[in-house]
Amino acid sequence: MYKNNDYIYDAALALEQLTGFPVSLESQRKEYDAIMHIDGYQFYVEAKNEIRKENEAALINLMTSSDEGSSNKIIVAKYIAIETAKKLKTYYINYLDASGNCYIKSNSLQIYVSGQKVQRKQKTNQAKAFQETGIRLLFHLLSDPKNLQLSYRELAELAEISTGSVSNIITELESQHFILKTKKKRILKSKPELLERWIMAYHDVLRPRLVKKQMRFIKPDNLLDWKSIKLNNLACWGAEPGAAILTKHLTPEQFTLYTNDQWQNIGASIGLVPDNNGKVEILQQFWKNEEKQKNENEALIAPPLLIYADLMGSGYGRNIETAKIILENELQHIK
């Protein structure tokens, strides 16, 4: 897939102007987004449009997973959130944004620039695929590859959007090379990148609109004995409790419930009261009831893709570790 990485040149120019070091780029190597030379030192570039809490963990894992470490690699992005930049520095990961803010360390070369004004582009013309209707449709395409072969009418019914919206979104995904259309079927391409963009759009656009209420358990013991709570088909567990049931690898500290019911009914049923600082969040369910999943103990959980997205968006290390397990198992078709 062609990626518009022109911001790499903006970042290189900003770095050269701020430091006085000569900076040059090679962009014809297919195995890398680019190779950057800084004062005689060579770095392999991993290009990202934006880096924020929602995708920082996956990137940190990518940059630190190889045997040679990250000293000869650098992340170049149009925008890096301030807190994310601080986290990258704590992991000794080289980074550079389009304004020249950077942390670069390799042998005797050490550069650290901060405080340059970062311009995050407002997404006034955001692609339809990453607006609300597109996020809803992509949820189904990423959750189950078989859904990609459904007719536009069937996809519209599944995602509860119009047939026209399905047509526009599929056409857009084809033009962006995320979907390849052959004579016999449609094929999802560049799935890891599409997953990353979907997660960021989900947290930016759709999830804030789903939040109904922040609550707490009336009985504190329910925090420890949450698995015994009978949801009675009123709701399903997402995020940390959903991941705990799915992987048996996590002890929840924050609790997420997705529901089609009123939050007042959920509270009365399982013993919750409103509390802006409470550990239980109630969100509106946006998929059909039959898509809830039961584990062997008959506990209702949200679809694995949604649990994964919630864990990745949290930014917590223990959640990211559990999210990787879900990606390796329930979501291996996206890898």
C-alpha positions as CSV (number, residue, x, y, z in Angstrom):
1,M,0.0,0.0,0.0
2,Y,1.3,3.5,-0.9
3,K,1.8,5.6,2.2
4,N,1.9,9.4,2.0
5,N,5.1,10.0,4.1
6,D,5.9,13.5,2.9
7,Y,6.0,14.6,6.6
8,I,9.3,12.6,6.9
9,Y,11.0,15.4,4.8
10,D,9.4,18.1,6.9
11,A,10.7,16.4,10.0
12,A,14.2,16.0,8.5
13,L,14.3,19.7,7.5
14,A,13.1,20.8,10.9
15,L,15.8,18.8,12.6
16,E,18.5,20.1,10.4
17,Q,17.4,23.7,11.0
18,L,17.1,23.3,14.7
19,T,20.4,21.5,15.3
20,G,22.7,22.4,12.4
21,F,23.5,18.7,11.8
22,P,23.3,17.5,8.2
23,V,20.3,15.3,7.6
24,S,19.6,13.3,4.4
25,L,17.1,10.7,3.4
26,E,16.9,7.6,1.2
27,S,13.3,6.6,0.4
28,Q,13.7,3.9,-2.3
29,R,14.3,1.0,0.1
30,K,11.1,-1.2,0.0
31,E,11.9,-2.9,3.3
32,Y,11.9,0.5,5.2
33,D,9.8,3.6,5.1
34,A,13.1,5.5,4.7
35,I,16.7,5.6,5.8
36,M,17.7,8.8,7.6
37,H,21.3,9.9,7.9
38,I,22.0,12.3,10.8
39,D,25.5,13.7,11.0
40,G,26.9,10.5,9.6
41,Y,24.7,8.1,11.7
42,Q,22.2,5.9,9.9
43,F,18.7,5.2,11.2
44,Y,15.9,3.0,9.8
45,V,12.7,5.0,9.7
46,E,9.3,3.7,11.0
47,A,6.8,6.3,9.7
48,K,3.6,7.0,11.5
49,N,1.1,9.8,10.9
50,E,0.1,10.1,14.5
51,I,1.3,8.5,17.7
52,R,-1.0,8.7,20.8
53,K,-2.0,6.6,23.7
54,E,-4.1,4.4,21.6
55,N,-1.3,3.1,19.4
56,E,1.8,3.8,21.4
57,A,2.0,0.4,23.0
58,A,2.0,-1.5,19.8
59,L,4.7,0.8,18.4
60,I,6.9,0.4,21.5
61,N,6.7,-3.3,21.2
62,L,7.6,-3.1,17.5
63,M,10.6,-0.9,18.2
64,T,12.0,-2.9,21.1
65,S,11.3,-6.5,20.0
66,S,14.3,-7.1,17.7
67,D,17.6,-8.4,19.0
68,E,19.6,-5.4,17.9
69,G,17.3,-3.1,19.9
70,S,16.1,0.4,18.8
71,S,19.4,2.5,18.7
72,N,19.6,2.2,14.9
73,K,15.8,2.8,14.4
74,I,13.8,6.0,14.6
75,I,10.1,6.8,14.6
76,V,9.2,9.7,12.4
77,A,5.7,11.1,12.8
78,K,3.7,14.1,11.8
79,Y,2.3,14.3,15.3
80,I,3.4,12.8,18.6
81,A,1.4,13.5,21.8
82,I,3.5,15.1,24.5
83,E,2.9,12.3,27.1
84,T,3.6,9.7,24.4
85,A,6.9,11.4,23.5
86,K,7.9,11.2,27.2
87,K,7.1,7.5,27.3
88,L,9.1,6.8,24.2
89,K,12.1,8.5,25.8
90,T,11.8,6.4,28.9
91,Y,12.1,3.3,26.6
92,Y,15.1,4.9,24.9
93,I,13.2,4.9,21.6
94,N,14.4,7.4,19.0
95,Y,11.7,9.7,17.7
96,L,11.3,12.8,15.6
97,D,8.1,14.8,14.8
98,A,7.4,17.2,11.9
99,S,8.1,20.2,14.1
100,G,11.6,18.9,15.1
101,N,10.8,17.6,18.6
102,C,13.0,14.6,19.1
103,Y,15.0,12.2,21.2
104,I,17.9,10.6,19.3
105,K,20.7,8.6,20.8
106,S,23.2,6.4,19.0
107,N,26.7,6.0,20.3
108,S,28.2,9.5,20.7
109,L,25.3,11.2,18.9
110,Q,22.7,12.6,21.4
111,I,20.0,15.0,20.5
112,Y,17.0,16.1,22.5
113,V,14.6,18.8,21.4
114,S,11.3,19.6,23.1
115,G,8.9,22.5,23.2
116,Q,8.5,23.1,19.5
117,K,4.9,23.8,18.7
118,V,3.2,20.7,17.4
119,Q,0.4,21.2,14.9
120,R,-2.1,18.4,15.0
121,K,-4.2,18.7,11.9
122,Q,-7.9,19.0,12.5
123,K,-9.7,16.2,10.7
124,T,-12.4,18.2,9.1
125,N,-12.4,16.1,6.0
126,Q,-11.9,12.8,7.8
127,A,-12.4,9.8,5.5
128,K,-15.9,8.2,5.7
129,A,-14.3,4.9,6.7
130,F,-13.1,6.5,9.9
131,Q,-16.3,8.4,10.7
132,E,-19.1,6.8,12.8
133,T,-20.7,4.7,10.0
134,G,-17.4,3.5,8.7
135,I,-16.2,2.6,12.2
136,R,-19.4,0.5,12.7
137,L,-18.9,-1.3,9.3
138,L,-15.2,-1.9,9.9
139,F,-15.9,-3.4,13.2
140,H,-17.7,-6.2,11.4
141,L,-15.1,-6.5,8.6
142,L,-12.3,-6.8,11.1
143,S,-14.1,-9.1,13.5
144,D,-14.9,-11.7,11.0
145,P,-13.3,-11.9,7.5
146,K,-16.3,-13.8,6.1
147,N,-18.4,-10.6,6.5
148,L,-16.4,-9.0,3.7
149,Q,-18.1,-11.4,1.2
150,L,-21.6,-10.3,2.2
151,S,-23.7,-8.2,-0.1
152,Y,-24.0,-4.5,0.5
153,R,-27.6,-5.0,1.7
154,E,-26.5,-7.7,4.2
155,L,-23.6,-5.5,5.4
156,A,-26.0,-2.6,5.9
157,E,-28.3,-4.8,8.0
158,L,-25.4,-6.1,10.0
159,A,-23.8,-2.7,10.8
160,E,-27.2,-1.0,11.0
161,I,-26.3,1.7,8.5
162,S,-27.6,2.5,5.0
163,T,-26.7,0.6,1.9
164,G,-25.4,3.8,0.3
165,S,-23.0,4.3,3.2
166,V,-21.7,0.7,2.8
167,S,-21.1,1.4,-0.9
168,N,-19.3,4.6,-0.3
169,I,-17.1,3.2,2.5
170,I,-16.2,0.0,0.5
171,T,-15.2,2.2,-2.5
172,E,-13.1,4.4,-0.3
173,L,-11.3,1.4,1.3
174,E,-10.6,0.1,-2.2
175,S,-9.1,3.5,-3.2
176,Q,-6.9,3.5,-0.1
177,H,-5.8,-0.1,-0.9
178,F,-7.3,-1.6,2.2
179,I,-9.6,-3.8,0.1
180,L,-8.7,-5.6,-3.0
181,K,-11.7,-6.6,-5.2
182,T,-11.2,-9.6,-7.5
183,K,-13.7,-11.3,-9.8
184,K,-14.6,-13.8,-7.1
185,K,-14.2,-12.0,-3.8
186,R,-13.0,-9.1,-1.7
187,I,-9.7,-9.3,0.2
188,L,-8.7,-7.2,3.2
189,K,-5.2,-5.7,2.8
190,S,-2.8,-4.0,5.2
191,K,-4.8,-5.4,8.1
192,P,-2.4,-4.3,11.0
193,E,-2.4,-0.7,9.7
194,L,-6.2,-0.8,9.2
195,L,-6.7,-2.2,12.7
196,E,-4.5,0.6,14.2
197,R,-6.4,3.3,12.4
198,W,-9.8,1.7,13.4
199,I,-8.8,1.7,17.1
200,M,-7.8,5.3,17.0
201,A,-11.0,6.3,15.2
202,Y,-13.1,4.2,17.6
203,H,-11.6,6.0,20.6
204,D,-11.7,9.4,18.9
205,V,-15.2,9.3,17.3
206,L,-17.5,6.5,18.4
207,R,-16.6,5.5,22.0
208,P,-17.1,8.9,23.6
209,R,-20.7,8.8,22.2
210,L,-21.4,5.4,23.7
211,V,-20.7,6.4,27.4
212,K,-23.9,6.3,29.4
213,K,-22.7,6.6,33.0
214,Q,-19.8,6.2,35.4
215,M,-20.8,4.1,38.5
216,R,-19.6,2.2,41.5
217,F,-20.6,-1.0,43.3
218,I,-22.7,-0.4,46.4
219,K,-21.0,-3.4,48.0
220,P,-17.2,-3.1,47.8
221,D,-16.9,-6.9,47.9
222,N,-18.4,-7.0,44.4
223,L,-15.1,-5.7,43.1
224,L,-13.5,-8.9,44.2
225,D,-16.4,-11.2,43.5
226,W,-17.5,-9.6,40.2
227,K,-17.6,-13.0,38.3
228,S,-20.5,-14.1,40.5
229,I,-22.7,-11.1,39.3
230,K,-25.6,-12.3,37.2
231,L,-26.0,-10.0,34.2
232,N,-29.2,-11.7,33.1
233,N,-28.7,-10.7,29.5
234,L,-29.0,-7.1,30.4
235,A,-25.4,-6.4,29.5
236,C,-22.0,-7.9,28.7
237,W,-18.5,-7.4,30.0
238,G,-16.0,-5.5,27.9
239,A,-12.4,-4.3,28.4
240,E,-10.7,-5.6,31.5
241,P,-13.4,-8.0,32.8
242,G,-14.1,-9.2,29.3
243,A,-10.4,-9.9,28.8
244,A,-10.2,-11.6,32.2
245,I,-12.9,-14.1,31.1
246,L,-11.5,-14.5,27.6
247,T,-7.8,-15.0,28.5
248,K,-7.8,-15.8,32.3
249,H,-4.7,-13.6,32.3
250,L,-5.9,-10.4,34.0
251,T,-7.4,-9.2,37.3
252,P,-9.7,-6.3,36.5
253,E,-9.3,-2.9,38.2
254,Q,-11.7,-1.0,36.0
255,F,-15.0,-2.5,34.8
256,T,-16.8,-1.9,31.5
257,L,-20.3,-3.0,30.7
258,Y,-22.0,-2.7,27.2
259,T,-25.8,-2.7,27.2
260,N,-28.9,-1.8,25.2
261,D,-30.8,-1.1,28.5
262,Q,-31.0,2.0,30.6
263,W,-28.2,2.5,33.1
264,Q,-30.7,2.9,35.9
265,N,-31.9,-0.7,35.2
266,I,-28.4,-2.1,35.2
267,G,-27.6,-0.3,38.4
268,A,-30.7,-1.6,40.1
269,S,-30.1,-5.2,38.9
270,I,-26.5,-5.6,39.9
271,G,-26.1,-3.0,42.7
272,L,-24.5,0.1,41.2
273,V,-24.9,3.8,42.0
274,P,-23.7,6.8,40.0
275,D,-20.2,8.0,40.9
276,N,-18.0,10.1,38.5
277,N,-15.0,8.5,40.1
278,G,-16.4,5.0,40.1
279,K,-14.7,2.0,38.7
280,V,-17.6,0.9,36.5
281,E,-18.4,2.5,33.2
282,I,-21.7,1.8,31.3
283,L,-21.6,2.1,27.5
284,Q,-24.2,1.7,24.8
285,Q,-24.0,-1.5,22.9
286,F,-23.6,-0.9,19.1
287,W,-23.8,-4.4,17.7
288,K,-26.6,-6.9,17.7
289,N,-27.4,-9.1,20.7
290,E,-26.7,-12.4,18.9
291,E,-23.1,-11.3,18.5
292,K,-22.4,-11.4,22.2
293,Q,-20.2,-14.3,23.1
294,K,-20.5,-16.7,25.9
295,N,-17.5,-18.4,27.6
296,E,-17.7,-21.9,29.2
297,N,-19.2,-20.3,32.3
298,E,-22.0,-18.7,30.3
299,A,-20.7,-15.2,31.1
300,L,-21.6,-12.7,28.4
301,I,-18.6,-10.8,27.0
302,A,-18.2,-8.3,24.2
303,P,-16.6,-9.4,20.9
304,P,-12.8,-9.9,21.1
305,L,-12.1,-7.0,18.7
306,L,-13.8,-4.6,21.0
307,I,-12.1,-6.0,24.1
308,Y,-8.8,-5.6,22.3
309,A,-9.5,-2.0,21.3
310,D,-10.5,-1.1,24.8
311,L,-7.4,-2.6,26.3
312,M,-5.1,-0.9,23.7
313,G,-6.8,2.4,24.3
314,S,-6.2,2.2,28.1
315,G,-2.4,2.6,27.7
316,Y,-1.8,0.4,30.8
317,G,1.1,-2.2,30.4
318,R,-0.9,-5.0,32.0
319,N,-3.8,-4.4,29.6
320,I,-1.4,-4.2,26.6
321,E,0.1,-7.6,27.5
322,T,-3.3,-9.2,27.7
323,A,-4.3,-7.5,24.4
324,K,-1.4,-9.2,22.7
325,I,-2.8,-12.6,23.8
326,I,-6.1,-11.8,22.3
327,L,-4.4,-10.7,19.0
328,E,-2.4,-13.9,18.9
329,N,-5.5,-16.1,19.4
330,E,-9.0,-14.7,18.8
331,L,-7.7,-12.1,16.3
332,Q,-5.0,-13.9,14.5
333,H,-6.8,-13.4,11.2
334,I,-5.9,-9.6,11.5
335,K,-2.1,-10.1,12.0
